[in-house]
Amino acid sequence: MSKRPFLAELDELQQRLLSMGGLVEFAIHRSIRALIAREAVQSREIWQTERRINEMEVEIDELATRILALHQPVARDLRFLTAAIKINSDLERMGDLAINIVQRAVSLARQPQVKPLIDIPHMSQLVENMVHKSLDSFVRRDAQMAESILRADDEVDDLKNSVYRELIGFMENDQARIHPAVDLIFIAHNLERIADHATNIAEDVLFLVNGIDVRHTFPRSPDVTMPDRDSDVIY
């Protein structure tokens, strides 16, 4: 069997993942814009994008399964397919989390503002950068870039904890702020989970490039525990 059709199919799989990744980046960015602008109307576009992300997840799974069945790849090609299947799942979950964020943004648009939004937009910028760099590292097969994403996850965790502490203080001092503060806490939580999925992709890139599983071996801050890949709770 010629190698050329196989390589073309691998390239098609990568291009589809990148297209899906672009939609995910758009959904994340727009969900935070909806929060900042306090405009519920922006949520419709994100719901449409998320539906397309779900469709692409199925299409990519079918393509990857067909490649595995027809070509039975080995070594690096098999690692690429394994990584692609995992990345596909992580991207779909990021789309779900963007929907969670926009649902909370819609709720917040109906309530008085608890505080000026500073930390959460900053956290979102870090997370969006992690998502973009994780996909870039996948295309470039860049292990050094992937490692930088694993380190950036600690900064996102620190920001999330800071947001939690501040908002809990608001709730303790003013019961009227409890509902909007809870919405903001869950937005921070969902951003942190998106960062975890970007970290998953970076770990897959390191496995693809180096053939080494770093999920439980890459050095992190001693107080940071990475959640399991299947531990998402949708709020």
C-alpha positions as a printed NumPy array, in Angstrom:
array([[  0.   ,   0.   ,   0.   ],
       [  1.335,   3.401,  -0.987],
       [  2.497,   5.66 ,   1.812],
       [  1.189,   8.779,   0.035],
       [ -2.57 ,   8.374,   0.757],
       [ -1.746,   7.556,   4.389],
       [  0.298,  10.735,   4.812],
       [ -2.443,  12.758,   3.125],
       [ -4.986,  11.371,   5.596],
       [ -2.745,  12.224,   8.549],
       [ -2.433,  15.761,   7.209],
       [ -6.207,  15.989,   6.784],
       [ -6.674,  14.828,  10.376],
       [ -4.298,  17.511,  11.653],
       [ -6.021,  20.214,   9.589],
       [ -9.428,  19.232,  10.939],
       [ -8.124,  19.379,  14.494],
       [ -6.744,  22.861,  13.853],
       [-10.074,  24.002,  12.396],
       [-11.857,  22.655,  15.455],
       [ -9.286,  24.356,  17.662],
       [ -9.982,  27.67 ,  15.951],
       [-13.678,  27.33 ,  16.755],
       [-12.857,  26.498,  20.375],
       [-10.6  ,  29.551,  20.694],
       [-13.383,  31.691,  19.235],
       [-15.959,  30.273,  21.681],
       [-13.723,  30.894,  24.705],
       [-12.905,  34.45 ,  23.655],
       [-16.518,  35.339,  22.874],
       [-17.801,  33.862,  26.127],
       [-15.569,  36.236,  28.11 ],
       [-16.505,  39.134,  25.841],
       [-20.155,  38.393,  26.646],
       [-19.277,  38.565,  30.347],
       [-17.424,  41.869,  30.039],
       [-19.962,  43.517,  27.725],
       [-22.919,  42.147,  29.734],
       [-24.675,  41.313,  26.474],
       [-26.685,  38.089,  26.49 ],
       [-27.223,  38.288,  22.733],
       [-23.628,  37.167,  22.108],
       [-24.456,  33.762,  23.579],
       [-26.402,  32.681,  20.479],
       [-23.291,  32.728,  18.322],
       [-21.399,  30.669,  20.89 ],
       [-24.143,  28.037,  21.019],
       [-23.972,  27.712,  17.219],
       [-20.196,  27.379,  17.382],
       [-20.425,  24.722,  20.089],
       [-22.815,  22.663,  17.969],
       [-20.285,  22.712,  15.124],
       [-17.523,  21.714,  17.556],
       [-19.593,  18.681,  18.57 ],
       [-20.117,  17.733,  14.925],
       [-16.404,  18.029,  14.234],
       [-15.562,  15.812,  17.206],
       [-17.582,  12.983,  15.636],
       [-16.09 ,  13.578,  12.172],
       [-12.531,  13.556,  13.523],
       [-13.156,  10.4  ,  15.56 ],
       [-14.484,   8.66 ,  12.459],
       [-11.487,   9.759,  10.38 ],
       [ -8.973,   8.663,  13.02 ],
       [-10.71 ,   5.295,  13.418],
       [-10.686,   4.747,   9.658],
       [ -6.967,   5.54 ,   9.453],
       [ -6.225,   3.105,  12.277],
       [ -8.263,   0.335,  10.646],
       [ -6.919,   0.782,   7.11 ],
       [ -3.241,   1.485,   7.759],
       [ -2.469,  -0.025,  11.185],
       [  0.251,   2.582,  11.891],
       [  3.165,   1.98 ,  14.236],
       [  5.773,   4.012,  16.143],
       [  5.503,   7.788,  15.692],
       [  2.493,   7.589,  13.356],
       [  0.607,   5.599,  15.98 ],
       [  1.589,   8.139,  18.641],
       [  0.265,  10.899,  16.382],
       [ -3.086,   9.183,  15.993],
       [ -3.318,   8.49 ,  19.715],
       [ -2.549,  12.138,  20.462],
       [ -5.047,  13.338,  17.846],
       [ -7.866,  11.289,  19.375],
       [ -7.103,  12.647,  22.844],
       [ -6.781,  16.232,  21.605],
       [-10.123,  15.896,  19.834],
       [-11.781,  14.994,  23.126],
       [-10.062,  17.826,  25.017],
       [-11.148,  20.399,  22.424],
       [-14.767,  19.252,  22.606],
       [-14.738,  19.616,  26.38 ],
       [-13.305,  23.122,  26.082],
       [-16.307,  23.972,  23.911],
       [-18.62 ,  22.69 ,  26.65 ],
       [-16.807,  24.804,  29.225],
       [-17.159,  27.915,  27.053],
       [-20.917,  27.271,  27.052],
       [-20.822,  27.025,  30.848],
       [-19.109,  30.411,  30.975],
       [-21.614,  32.106,  28.69 ],
       [-24.528,  30.704,  30.692],
       [-23.092,  32.341,  33.81 ],
       [-22.43 ,  35.532,  31.813],
       [-26.1  ,  35.67 ,  30.813],
       [-27.088,  35.267,  34.464],
       [-24.687,  38.026,  35.535],
       [-26.001,  40.424,  32.889],
       [-29.321,  40.454,  34.763],
       [-27.75 ,  41.309,  38.127],
       [-25.891,  44.278,  39.634],
       [-22.145,  44.037,  39.102],
       [-20.295,  42.644,  42.13 ],
       [-16.925,  44.224,  41.328],
       [-14.9  ,  45.542,  38.401],
       [-13.791,  42.628,  36.237],
       [ -9.999,  42.55 ,  36.302],
       [ -8.717,  39.143,  37.438],
       [-11.089,  37.023,  35.357],
       [-10.293,  38.797,  32.036],
       [ -6.585,  38.483,  32.887],
       [ -7.075,  34.811,  33.682],
       [ -8.917,  34.396,  30.388],
       [ -6.021,  35.933,  28.448],
       [ -3.621,  33.445,  30.031],
       [ -5.954,  30.55 ,  29.279],
       [ -6.563,  31.617,  25.678],
       [ -2.803,  31.878,  25.187],
       [ -2.346,  28.37 ,  26.611],
       [ -4.949,  26.945,  24.234],
       [ -3.387,  28.658,  21.214],
       [  0.148,  27.613,  22.15 ],
       [ -0.924,  24.024,  22.829],
       [ -2.243,  23.729,  19.265],
       [  0.791,  25.559,  17.892],
       [  3.114,  23.159,  19.711],
       [  1.167,  20.251,  18.197],
       [  1.613,  21.576,  14.644],
       [  5.292,  22.386,  15.163],
       [  6.026,  19.261,  17.229],
       [  7.636,  21.723,  19.646],
       [  8.398,  20.054,  22.99 ],
       [  9.843,  23.225,  24.529],
       [  6.653,  25.173,  23.811],
       [  4.593,  22.321,  25.235],
       [  6.623,  22.392,  28.452],
       [  5.987,  26.135,  28.811],
       [  2.241,  25.428,  28.805],
       [  2.59 ,  23.007,  31.707],
       [  4.321,  25.721,  33.709],
       [  1.731,  28.37 ,  32.768],
       [ -1.003,  26.194,  34.272],
       [  0.325,  26.955,  37.766],
       [ -0.196,  30.696,  37.189],
       [ -3.799,  30.081,  36.161],
       [ -4.361,  28.003,  39.293],
       [ -2.947,  30.817,  41.438],
       [ -5.25 ,  33.362,  39.798],
       [ -8.265,  31.11 ,  40.286],
       [ -7.466,  30.766,  43.993],
       [ -7.117,  34.541,  44.285],
       [-10.505,  35.054,  42.623],
       [-12.077,  32.502,  44.954],
       [-10.713,  34.201,  48.069],
       [-11.86 ,  37.66 ,  47.014],
       [-15.364,  36.554,  46.025],
       [-15.862,  34.493,  49.169],
       [-14.995,  37.64 ,  51.131],
       [-17.695,  39.551,  49.238],
       [-20.255,  36.857,  50.016],
       [-19.373,  36.85 ,  53.704],
       [-19.805,  40.614,  53.954],
       [-22.906,  41.098,  51.794],
       [-25.537,  38.399,  51.223],
       [-26.931,  40.349,  48.276],
       [-23.714,  39.557,  46.417],
       [-23.887,  35.795,  46.909],
       [-25.627,  34.883,  43.641],
       [-23.432,  36.95 ,  41.269],
       [-20.311,  36.013,  43.239],
       [-21.131,  32.321,  42.803],
       [-21.537,  32.867,  39.057],
       [-18.088,  34.474,  38.906],
       [-16.567,  31.649,  40.944],
       [-17.884,  29.118,  38.453],
       [-16.573,  31.178,  35.537],
       [-13.113,  31.112,  37.135],
       [-13.521,  27.371,  37.7  ],
       [-14.4  ,  26.759,  34.059],
       [-11.458,  28.842,  32.841],
       [ -9.178,  26.793,  35.079],
       [-10.616,  23.591,  33.596],
       [ -9.984,  24.886,  30.059],
       [ -6.368,  25.473,  31.1  ],
       [ -6.215,  21.877,  32.328],
       [ -7.364,  20.645,  28.918],
       [ -4.737,  22.818,  27.209],
       [ -2.235,  21.172,  29.556],
       [ -3.522,  17.756,  28.474],
       [ -2.804,  18.703,  24.866],
       [  0.707,  19.852,  25.791],
       [  1.297,  16.511,  27.518],
       [  0.115,  14.727,  24.366],
       [  2.577,  16.768,  22.311],
       [  5.421,  15.728,  24.604],
       [  4.343,  12.099,  24.209],
       [  4.182,  12.526,  20.421],
       [  7.611,  14.165,  20.163],
       [  9.558,  12.313,  22.845],
       [  7.554,   9.109,  23.306],
       [  7.405,   9.765,  27.063],
       [  4.266,  10.016,  29.198],
       [  4.747,  13.049,  31.485],
       [  1.268,  13.163,  33.032],
       [  2.478,  12.314,  36.534],
       [  6.191,  13.101,  36.218],
       [  6.535,  16.713,  35.008],
       [  7.703,  18.912,  37.935],
       [  4.978,  21.192,  39.296],
       [  4.365,  23.278,  42.355],
       [  3.981,  20.924,  45.333],
       [  0.473,  22.188,  46.158],
       [ -0.917,  21.698,  42.632],
       [ -2.757,  18.472,  41.843],
       [ -3.772,  17.796,  38.267],
       [ -7.305,  16.435,  37.852],
       [ -7.984,  13.29 ,  35.889],
       [ -8.728,  13.748,  32.211],
       [-12.331,  12.593,  32.704],
       [-13.074,  14.672,  35.799],
       [-15.03 ,  17.55 ,  34.236],
       [-18.181,  18.598,  36.034],
       [-20.464,  20.699,  33.863],
       [-22.04 ,  23.613,  35.714]])
